[in-house]
Amino acid sequence: MMSWKENCAAALDAAKLFEDSLHRMRFKELVNCYINYPFFTKGLCKCMYLSAWDEEHFCIMLSTLSDMSLGQDKSTDEMRTQGELLAEEQTDEEYYVYQLSNAFLDDAPFHLDAIAGISPGIRHIIMQALRAAEVIDNLGD
Protein backbone atom coordinates (compact mmCIF):
# COMPACT_ATOMS: atom_id res chain seq x y z
CA MET A 1 0.00 0.00 0.00
CA MET A 2 1.36 3.43 -0.95
CA SER A 3 1.83 6.09 1.69
CA TRP A 4 0.00 9.42 1.53
CA LYS A 5 3.11 11.19 0.25
CA GLU A 6 3.57 8.58 -2.50
CA ASN A 7 -0.11 8.89 -3.42
CA CYS A 8 0.21 12.67 -3.48
CA ALA A 9 3.21 12.74 -5.81
CA ALA A 10 1.66 10.04 -8.01
CA ALA A 11 -1.65 11.93 -8.25
CA LEU A 12 0.13 15.18 -9.16
CA ASP A 13 2.20 13.25 -11.72
CA ALA A 14 -0.91 11.63 -13.20
CA ALA A 15 -2.51 15.08 -13.55
CA LYS A 16 0.67 16.29 -15.28
CA LEU A 17 1.11 19.09 -12.77
CA PHE A 18 4.89 19.05 -12.46
CA GLU A 19 6.59 21.42 -14.89
CA ASP A 20 9.72 19.29 -15.05
CA SER A 21 11.76 16.74 -13.11
CA LEU A 22 13.34 19.45 -10.94
CA HIS A 23 9.90 20.68 -9.84
CA ARG A 24 8.94 17.10 -8.93
CA MET A 25 12.24 16.47 -7.12
CA ARG A 26 12.04 19.67 -5.05
CA PHE A 27 8.42 18.96 -4.10
CA LYS A 28 9.18 15.37 -3.05
CA GLU A 29 12.17 16.53 -1.02
CA LEU A 30 10.05 19.01 0.94
CA VAL A 31 7.28 16.50 1.59
CA ASN A 32 9.71 13.72 2.54
CA CYS A 33 11.52 15.96 5.02
CA TYR A 34 8.51 17.53 6.72
CA ILE A 35 5.48 15.24 6.39
CA ASN A 36 5.90 13.87 9.93
CA TYR A 37 6.07 17.24 11.65
CA PRO A 38 2.99 18.43 13.58
CA PHE A 39 2.74 21.54 11.39
CA PHE A 40 2.33 19.52 8.17
CA THR A 41 -1.12 20.04 6.63
CA LYS A 42 -2.64 19.74 3.19
CA GLY A 43 -2.42 23.54 3.03
CA LEU A 44 1.32 23.39 3.67
CA CYS A 45 1.63 20.63 1.07
CA LYS A 46 0.00 22.98 -1.47
CA CYS A 47 2.55 25.66 -0.53
CA MET A 48 5.31 23.11 -1.03
CA TYR A 49 4.05 22.43 -4.56
CA LEU A 50 4.00 26.16 -5.28
CA SER A 51 7.42 26.85 -3.78
CA ALA A 52 9.02 23.88 -5.59
CA TRP A 53 8.36 25.65 -8.89
CA ASP A 54 11.82 27.26 -8.86
CA GLU A 55 15.04 27.17 -6.88
CA GLU A 56 14.60 30.61 -5.29
CA HIS A 57 11.19 29.91 -3.74
CA PHE A 58 12.22 26.37 -2.84
CA CYS A 59 15.14 27.77 -0.80
CA ILE A 60 12.85 30.25 0.97
CA MET A 61 10.46 27.41 1.87
CA LEU A 62 13.28 25.12 2.98
CA SER A 63 14.71 27.82 5.24
CA THR A 64 11.28 28.57 6.74
CA LEU A 65 10.50 24.90 7.38
CA SER A 66 13.94 24.30 8.86
CA ASP A 67 13.39 27.17 11.31
CA MET A 68 9.93 25.81 12.16
CA SER A 69 11.26 22.32 12.83
CA LEU A 70 14.10 23.64 14.99
CA GLY A 71 11.63 25.82 16.89
CA GLN A 72 9.37 22.79 17.24
CA ASP A 73 6.40 24.71 15.85
CA LYS A 74 3.09 22.87 16.10
CA SER A 75 1.26 24.91 13.44
CA THR A 76 1.87 27.14 10.44
CA ASP A 77 0.64 30.27 12.28
CA GLU A 78 4.04 31.97 12.32
CA MET A 79 4.61 31.00 8.69
CA ARG A 80 1.25 32.56 7.85
CA THR A 81 2.23 35.81 9.59
CA GLN A 82 5.51 35.87 7.67
CA GLY A 83 3.61 35.20 4.44
CA GLU A 84 1.47 38.26 5.01
CA LEU A 85 4.56 40.40 5.61
CA LEU A 86 6.26 39.03 2.50
CA ALA A 87 3.15 39.66 0.41
CA GLU A 88 3.03 43.28 1.52
CA GLU A 89 6.71 43.74 0.59
CA GLN A 90 6.04 42.69 -3.02
CA THR A 91 5.74 45.44 -5.58
CA ASP A 92 4.95 43.19 -8.54
CA GLU A 93 2.93 40.12 -9.41
CA GLU A 94 4.78 38.08 -6.78
CA TYR A 95 2.22 39.61 -4.42
CA TYR A 96 -0.42 37.26 -5.86
CA VAL A 97 1.80 34.22 -5.40
CA TYR A 98 2.23 35.04 -1.71
CA GLN A 99 -1.51 35.70 -1.39
CA LEU A 100 -2.14 32.26 -2.90
CA SER A 101 0.22 30.67 -0.36
CA ASN A 102 -1.60 32.45 2.45
CA ALA A 103 -4.96 31.21 1.12
CA PHE A 104 -3.57 27.66 1.10
CA LEU A 105 -2.42 28.00 4.72
CA ASP A 106 -5.81 29.45 5.71
CA ASP A 107 -7.67 26.72 3.78
CA ALA A 108 -9.50 29.58 2.10
CA PRO A 109 -10.64 30.04 -1.49
CA PHE A 110 -8.45 32.09 -3.81
CA HIS A 111 -9.84 33.95 -6.79
CA LEU A 112 -7.54 35.71 -9.17
CA ASP A 113 -8.98 38.99 -10.35
CA ALA A 114 -9.31 38.76 -14.13
CA ILE A 115 -7.97 42.29 -14.50
CA ALA A 116 -4.96 41.77 -12.24
CA GLY A 117 -1.83 42.77 -14.16
CA ILE A 118 -0.21 39.37 -14.14
CA SER A 119 2.12 37.98 -16.79
CA PRO A 120 1.15 34.75 -18.56
CA GLY A 121 4.01 32.95 -16.75
CA ILE A 122 2.82 33.83 -13.24
CA ARG A 123 -0.82 33.25 -14.22
CA HIS A 124 0.20 29.74 -15.40
CA ILE A 125 1.94 29.01 -12.08
CA ILE A 126 -1.10 30.18 -10.09
CA MET A 127 -3.55 28.18 -12.23
CA GLN A 128 -1.41 25.03 -11.98
CA ALA A 129 -1.11 25.49 -8.20
CA LEU A 130 -4.90 25.78 -7.93
CA ARG A 131 -5.27 22.57 -9.95
CA ALA A 132 -2.68 20.87 -7.72
CA ALA A 133 -4.60 22.07 -4.66
CA GLU A 134 -7.71 20.29 -5.93
CA VAL A 135 -5.73 17.08 -6.41
CA ILE A 136 -4.27 17.35 -2.89
CA ASP A 137 -7.69 18.10 -1.36
CA ASN A 138 -9.15 15.01 -3.02
CA LEU A 139 -6.54 12.65 -1.53
CA GLY A 140 -7.65 10.66 1.48
CA ASP A 141 -5.96 11.34 4.82
Biotite code that builds the C-alpha atoms (Angstrom):
import biotite.structure as struc

atoms = struc.array([
    struc.Atom([0.000, 0.000, 0.000], chain_id="A", res_id=1, res_name="MET", atom_name="CA", element="C"),
    struc.Atom([1.358, 3.429, -0.947], chain_id="A", res_id=2, res_name="MET", atom_name="CA", element="C"),
    struc.Atom([1.829, 6.093, 1.688], chain_id="A", res_id=3, res_name="SER", atom_name="CA", element="C"),
    struc.Atom([-0.001, 9.419, 1.528], chain_id="A", res_id=4, res_name="TRP", atom_name="CA", element="C"),
    struc.Atom([3.115, 11.190, 0.249], chain_id="A", res_id=5, res_name="LYS", atom_name="CA", element="C"),
    struc.Atom([3.570, 8.583, -2.497], chain_id="A", res_id=6, res_name="GLU", atom_name="CA", element="C"),
    struc.Atom([-0.115, 8.886, -3.425], chain_id="A", res_id=7, res_name="ASN", atom_name="CA", element="C"),
    struc.Atom([0.211, 12.673, -3.481], chain_id="A", res_id=8, res_name="CYS", atom_name="CA", element="C"),
    struc.Atom([3.213, 12.739, -5.805], chain_id="A", res_id=9, res_name="ALA", atom_name="CA", element="C"),
    struc.Atom([1.661, 10.035, -8.015], chain_id="A", res_id=10, res_name="ALA", atom_name="CA", element="C"),
    struc.Atom([-1.654, 11.928, -8.253], chain_id="A", res_id=11, res_name="ALA", atom_name="CA", element="C"),
    struc.Atom([0.131, 15.176, -9.164], chain_id="A", res_id=12, res_name="LEU", atom_name="CA", element="C"),
    struc.Atom([2.196, 13.251, -11.720], chain_id="A", res_id=13, res_name="ASP", atom_name="CA", element="C"),
    struc.Atom([-0.913, 11.630, -13.197], chain_id="A", res_id=14, res_name="ALA", atom_name="CA", element="C"),
    struc.Atom([-2.514, 15.075, -13.553], chain_id="A", res_id=15, res_name="ALA", atom_name="CA", element="C"),
    struc.Atom([0.667, 16.293, -15.285], chain_id="A", res_id=16, res_name="LYS", atom_name="CA", element="C"),
    struc.Atom([1.113, 19.093, -12.768], chain_id="A", res_id=17, res_name="LEU", atom_name="CA", element="C"),
    struc.Atom([4.893, 19.054, -12.457], chain_id="A", res_id=18, res_name="PHE", atom_name="CA", element="C"),
    struc.Atom([6.586, 21.418, -14.891], chain_id="A", res_id=19, res_name="GLU", atom_name="CA", element="C"),
    struc.Atom([9.721, 19.288, -15.047], chain_id="A", res_id=20, res_name="ASP", atom_name="CA", element="C"),
    struc.Atom([11.764, 16.741, -13.110], chain_id="A", res_id=21, res_name="SER", atom_name="CA", element="C"),
    struc.Atom([13.335, 19.454, -10.935], chain_id="A", res_id=22, res_name="LEU", atom_name="CA", element="C"),
    struc.Atom([9.903, 20.683, -9.840], chain_id="A", res_id=23, res_name="HIS", atom_name="CA", element="C"),
    struc.Atom([8.939, 17.098, -8.929], chain_id="A", res_id=24, res_name="ARG", atom_name="CA", element="C"),
    struc.Atom([12.236, 16.472, -7.123], chain_id="A", res_id=25, res_name="MET", atom_name="CA", element="C"),
    struc.Atom([12.043, 19.674, -5.048], chain_id="A", res_id=26, res_name="ARG", atom_name="CA", element="C"),
    struc.Atom([8.421, 18.958, -4.102], chain_id="A", res_id=27, res_name="PHE", atom_name="CA", element="C"),
    struc.Atom([9.181, 15.371, -3.053], chain_id="A", res_id=28, res_name="LYS", atom_name="CA", element="C"),
    struc.Atom([12.169, 16.534, -1.017], chain_id="A", res_id=29, res_name="GLU", atom_name="CA", element="C"),
    struc.Atom([10.048, 19.010, 0.943], chain_id="A", res_id=30, res_name="LEU", atom_name="CA", element="C"),
    struc.Atom([7.279, 16.496, 1.587], chain_id="A", res_id=31, res_name="VAL", atom_name="CA", element="C"),
    struc.Atom([9.708, 13.717, 2.543], chain_id="A", res_id=32, res_name="ASN", atom_name="CA", element="C"),
    struc.Atom([11.520, 15.955, 5.021], chain_id="A", res_id=33, res_name="CYS", atom_name="CA", element="C"),
    struc.Atom([8.510, 17.533, 6.724], chain_id="A", res_id=34, res_name="TYR", atom_name="CA", element="C"),
    struc.Atom([5.475, 15.240, 6.395], chain_id="A", res_id=35, res_name="ILE", atom_name="CA", element="C"),
    struc.Atom([5.898, 13.868, 9.929], chain_id="A", res_id=36, res_name="ASN", atom_name="CA", element="C"),
    struc.Atom([6.073, 17.244, 11.655], chain_id="A", res_id=37, res_name="TYR", atom_name="CA", element="C"),
    struc.Atom([2.990, 18.426, 13.575], chain_id="A", res_id=38, res_name="PRO", atom_name="CA", element="C"),
    struc.Atom([2.736, 21.540, 11.393], chain_id="A", res_id=39, res_name="PHE", atom_name="CA", element="C"),
    struc.Atom([2.328, 19.520, 8.170], chain_id="A", res_id=40, res_name="PHE", atom_name="CA", element="C"),
    struc.Atom([-1.120, 20.044, 6.631], chain_id="A", res_id=41, res_name="THR", atom_name="CA", element="C"),
    struc.Atom([-2.642, 19.741, 3.193], chain_id="A", res_id=42, res_name="LYS", atom_name="CA", element="C"),
    struc.Atom([-2.419, 23.539, 3.029], chain_id="A", res_id=43, res_name="GLY", atom_name="CA", element="C"),
    struc.Atom([1.320, 23.389, 3.675], chain_id="A", res_id=44, res_name="LEU", atom_name="CA", element="C"),
    struc.Atom([1.632, 20.634, 1.069], chain_id="A", res_id=45, res_name="CYS", atom_name="CA", element="C"),
    struc.Atom([0.003, 22.985, -1.466], chain_id="A", res_id=46, res_name="LYS", atom_name="CA", element="C"),
    struc.Atom([2.548, 25.660, -0.534], chain_id="A", res_id=47, res_name="CYS", atom_name="CA", element="C"),
    struc.Atom([5.308, 23.110, -1.027], chain_id="A", res_id=48, res_name="MET", atom_name="CA", element="C"),
    struc.Atom([4.051, 22.431, -4.559], chain_id="A", res_id=49, res_name="TYR", atom_name="CA", element="C"),
    struc.Atom([3.999, 26.164, -5.280], chain_id="A", res_id=50, res_name="LEU", atom_name="CA", element="C"),
    struc.Atom([7.424, 26.849, -3.784], chain_id="A", res_id=51, res_name="SER", atom_name="CA", element="C"),
    struc.Atom([9.017, 23.881, -5.585], chain_id="A", res_id=52, res_name="ALA", atom_name="CA", element="C"),
    struc.Atom([8.358, 25.653, -8.888], chain_id="A", res_id=53, res_name="TRP", atom_name="CA", element="C"),
    struc.Atom([11.817, 27.259, -8.859], chain_id="A", res_id=54, res_name="ASP", atom_name="CA", element="C"),
    struc.Atom([15.039, 27.170, -6.878], chain_id="A", res_id=55, res_name="GLU", atom_name="CA", element="C"),
    struc.Atom([14.603, 30.610, -5.288], chain_id="A", res_id=56, res_name="GLU", atom_name="CA", element="C"),
    struc.Atom([11.187, 29.912, -3.743], chain_id="A", res_id=57, res_name="HIS", atom_name="CA", element="C"),
    struc.Atom([12.219, 26.369, -2.839], chain_id="A", res_id=58, res_name="PHE", atom_name="CA", element="C"),
    struc.Atom([15.138, 27.772, -0.804], chain_id="A", res_id=59, res_name="CYS", atom_name="CA", element="C"),
    struc.Atom([12.855, 30.248, 0.974], chain_id="A", res_id=60, res_name="ILE", atom_name="CA", element="C"),
    struc.Atom([10.462, 27.409, 1.874], chain_id="A", res_id=61, res_name="MET", atom_name="CA", element="C"),
    struc.Atom([13.279, 25.122, 2.977], chain_id="A", res_id=62, res_name="LEU", atom_name="CA", element="C"),
    struc.Atom([14.708, 27.822, 5.243], chain_id="A", res_id=63, res_name="SER", atom_name="CA", element="C"),
    struc.Atom([11.282, 28.566, 6.741], chain_id="A", res_id=64, res_name="THR", atom_name="CA", element="C"),
    struc.Atom([10.502, 24.900, 7.382], chain_id="A", res_id=65, res_name="LEU", atom_name="CA", element="C"),
    struc.Atom([13.943, 24.305, 8.860], chain_id="A", res_id=66, res_name="SER", atom_name="CA", element="C"),
    struc.Atom([13.390, 27.167, 11.309], chain_id="A", res_id=67, res_name="ASP", atom_name="CA", element="C"),
    struc.Atom([9.931, 25.808, 12.158], chain_id="A", res_id=68, res_name="MET", atom_name="CA", element="C"),
    struc.Atom([11.260, 22.319, 12.830], chain_id="A", res_id=69, res_name="SER", atom_name="CA", element="C"),
    struc.Atom([14.102, 23.640, 14.987], chain_id="A", res_id=70, res_name="LEU", atom_name="CA", element="C"),
    struc.Atom([11.629, 25.818, 16.891], chain_id="A", res_id=71, res_name="GLY", atom_name="CA", element="C"),
    struc.Atom([9.374, 22.792, 17.242], chain_id="A", res_id=72, res_name="GLN", atom_name="CA", element="C"),
    struc.Atom([6.398, 24.707, 15.853], chain_id="A", res_id=73, res_name="ASP", atom_name="CA", element="C"),
    struc.Atom([3.089, 22.867, 16.100], chain_id="A", res_id=74, res_name="LYS", atom_name="CA", element="C"),
    struc.Atom([1.263, 24.907, 13.441], chain_id="A", res_id=75, res_name="SER", atom_name="CA", element="C"),
    struc.Atom([1.874, 27.141, 10.442], chain_id="A", res_id=76, res_name="THR", atom_name="CA", element="C"),
    struc.Atom([0.635, 30.269, 12.284], chain_id="A", res_id=77, res_name="ASP", atom_name="CA", element="C"),
    struc.Atom([4.039, 31.965, 12.320], chain_id="A", res_id=78, res_name="GLU", atom_name="CA", element="C"),
    struc.Atom([4.609, 31.005, 8.689], chain_id="A", res_id=79, res_name="MET", atom_name="CA", element="C"),
    struc.Atom([1.250, 32.559, 7.849], chain_id="A", res_id=80, res_name="ARG", atom_name="CA", element="C"),
    struc.Atom([2.228, 35.806, 9.594], chain_id="A", res_id=81, res_name="THR", atom_name="CA", element="C"),
    struc.Atom([5.507, 35.871, 7.669], chain_id="A", res_id=82, res_name="GLN", atom_name="CA", element="C"),
    struc.Atom([3.607, 35.197, 4.440], chain_id="A", res_id=83, res_name="GLY", atom_name="CA", element="C"),
    struc.Atom([1.466, 38.263, 5.013], chain_id="A", res_id=84, res_name="GLU", atom_name="CA", element="C"),
    struc.Atom([4.564, 40.400, 5.608], chain_id="A", res_id=85, res_name="LEU", atom_name="CA", element="C"),
    struc.Atom([6.264, 39.025, 2.495], chain_id="A", res_id=86, res_name="LEU", atom_name="CA", element="C"),
    struc.Atom([3.150, 39.656, 0.409], chain_id="A", res_id=87, res_name="ALA", atom_name="CA", element="C"),
    struc.Atom([3.032, 43.285, 1.524], chain_id="A", res_id=88, res_name="GLU", atom_name="CA", element="C"),
    struc.Atom([6.710, 43.741, 0.590], chain_id="A", res_id=89, res_name="GLU", atom_name="CA", element="C"),
    struc.Atom([6.043, 42.691, -3.022], chain_id="A", res_id=90, res_name="GLN", atom_name="CA", element="C"),
    struc.Atom([5.738, 45.444, -5.578], chain_id="A", res_id=91, res_name="THR", atom_name="CA", element="C"),
    struc.Atom([4.955, 43.194, -8.536], chain_id="A", res_id=92, res_name="ASP", atom_name="CA", element="C"),
    struc.Atom([2.926, 40.120, -9.410], chain_id="A", res_id=93, res_name="GLU", atom_name="CA", element="C"),
    struc.Atom([4.782, 38.076, -6.776], chain_id="A", res_id=94, res_name="GLU", atom_name="CA", element="C"),
    struc.Atom([2.216, 39.607, -4.418], chain_id="A", res_id=95, res_name="TYR", atom_name="CA", element="C"),
    struc.Atom([-0.418, 37.260, -5.858], chain_id="A", res_id=96, res_name="TYR", atom_name="CA", element="C"),
    struc.Atom([1.800, 34.216, -5.399], chain_id="A", res_id=97, res_name="VAL", atom_name="CA", element="C"),
    struc.Atom([2.232, 35.041, -1.706], chain_id="A", res_id=98, res_name="TYR", atom_name="CA", element="C"),
    struc.Atom([-1.513, 35.696, -1.389], chain_id="A", res_id=99, res_name="GLN", atom_name="CA", element="C"),
    struc.Atom([-2.143, 32.256, -2.899], chain_id="A", res_id=100, res_name="LEU", atom_name="CA", element="C"),
    struc.Atom([0.221, 30.671, -0.363], chain_id="A", res_id=101, res_name="SER", atom_name="CA", element="C"),
    struc.Atom([-1.599, 32.445, 2.445], chain_id="A", res_id=102, res_name="ASN", atom_name="CA", element="C"),
    struc.Atom([-4.960, 31.208, 1.115], chain_id="A", res_id=103, res_name="ALA", atom_name="CA", element="C"),
    struc.Atom([-3.565, 27.659, 1.097], chain_id="A", res_id=104, res_name="PHE", atom_name="CA", element="C"),
    struc.Atom([-2.421, 27.996, 4.717], chain_id="A", res_id=105, res_name="LEU", atom_name="CA", element="C"),
    struc.Atom([-5.814, 29.446, 5.706], chain_id="A", res_id=106, res_name="ASP", atom_name="CA", element="C"),
    struc.Atom([-7.666, 26.718, 3.785], chain_id="A", res_id=107, res_name="ASP", atom_name="CA", element="C"),
    struc.Atom([-9.503, 29.581, 2.101], chain_id="A", res_id=108, res_name="ALA", atom_name="CA", element="C"),
    struc.Atom([-10.637, 30.040, -1.489], chain_id="A", res_id=109, res_name="PRO", atom_name="CA", element="C"),
    struc.Atom([-8.452, 32.087, -3.813], chain_id="A", res_id=110, res_name="PHE", atom_name="CA", element="C"),
    struc.Atom([-9.840, 33.950, -6.787], chain_id="A", res_id=111, res_name="HIS", atom_name="CA", element="C"),
    struc.Atom([-7.540, 35.710, -9.172], chain_id="A", res_id=112, res_name="LEU", atom_name="CA", element="C"),
    struc.Atom([-8.983, 38.988, -10.352], chain_id="A", res_id=113, res_name="ASP", atom_name="CA", element="C"),
    struc.Atom([-9.314, 38.756, -14.133], chain_id="A", res_id=114, res_name="ALA", atom_name="CA", element="C"),
    struc.Atom([-7.972, 42.285, -14.496], chain_id="A", res_id=115, res_name="ILE", atom_name="CA", element="C"),
    struc.Atom([-4.962, 41.768, -12.245], chain_id="A", res_id=116, res_name="ALA", atom_name="CA", element="C"),
    struc.Atom([-1.826, 42.769, -14.159], chain_id="A", res_id=117, res_name="GLY", atom_name="CA", element="C"),
    struc.Atom([-0.214, 39.369, -14.145], chain_id="A", res_id=118, res_name="ILE", atom_name="CA", element="C"),
    struc.Atom([2.119, 37.976, -16.787], chain_id="A", res_id=119, res_name="SER", atom_name="CA", element="C"),
    struc.Atom([1.151, 34.746, -18.560], chain_id="A", res_id=120, res_name="PRO", atom_name="CA", element="C"),
    struc.Atom([4.006, 32.945, -16.749], chain_id="A", res_id=121, res_name="GLY", atom_name="CA", element="C"),
    struc.Atom([2.822, 33.833, -13.236], chain_id="A", res_id=122, res_name="ILE", atom_name="CA", element="C"),
    struc.Atom([-0.816, 33.251, -14.216], chain_id="A", res_id=123, res_name="ARG", atom_name="CA", element="C"),
    struc.Atom([0.199, 29.742, -15.400], chain_id="A", res_id=124, res_name="HIS", atom_name="CA", element="C"),
    struc.Atom([1.939, 29.009, -12.079], chain_id="A", res_id=125, res_name="ILE", atom_name="CA", element="C"),
    struc.Atom([-1.104, 30.180, -10.095], chain_id="A", res_id=126, res_name="ILE", atom_name="CA", element="C"),
    struc.Atom([-3.549, 28.184, -12.225], chain_id="A", res_id=127, res_name="MET", atom_name="CA", element="C"),
    struc.Atom([-1.407, 25.034, -11.979], chain_id="A", res_id=128, res_name="GLN", atom_name="CA", element="C"),
    struc.Atom([-1.115, 25.486, -8.195], chain_id="A", res_id=129, res_name="ALA", atom_name="CA", element="C"),
    struc.Atom([-4.899, 25.777, -7.931], chain_id="A", res_id=130, res_name="LEU", atom_name="CA", element="C"),
    struc.Atom([-5.267, 22.565, -9.955], chain_id="A", res_id=131, res_name="ARG", atom_name="CA", element="C"),
    struc.Atom([-2.678, 20.868, -7.724], chain_id="A", res_id=132, res_name="ALA", atom_name="CA", element="C"),
    struc.Atom([-4.604, 22.067, -4.657], chain_id="A", res_id=133, res_name="ALA", atom_name="CA", element="C"),
    struc.Atom([-7.710, 20.286, -5.930], chain_id="A", res_id=134, res_name="GLU", atom_name="CA", element="C"),
    struc.Atom([-5.732, 17.079, -6.407], chain_id="A", res_id=135, res_name="VAL", atom_name="CA", element="C"),
    struc.Atom([-4.275, 17.352, -2.885], chain_id="A", res_id=136, res_name="ILE", atom_name="CA", element="C"),
    struc.Atom([-7.691, 18.103, -1.358], chain_id="A", res_id=137, res_name="ASP", atom_name="CA", element="C"),
    struc.Atom([-9.148, 15.009, -3.024], chain_id="A", res_id=138, res_name="ASN", atom_name="CA", element="C"),
    struc.Atom([-6.543, 12.652, -1.533], chain_id="A", res_id=139, res_name="LEU", atom_name="CA", element="C"),
    struc.Atom([-7.652, 10.661, 1.477], chain_id="A", res_id=140, res_name="GLY", atom_name="CA", element="C"),
    struc.Atom([-5.960, 11.344, 4.818], chain_id="A", res_id=141, res_name="ASP", atom_name="CA", element="C"),
])
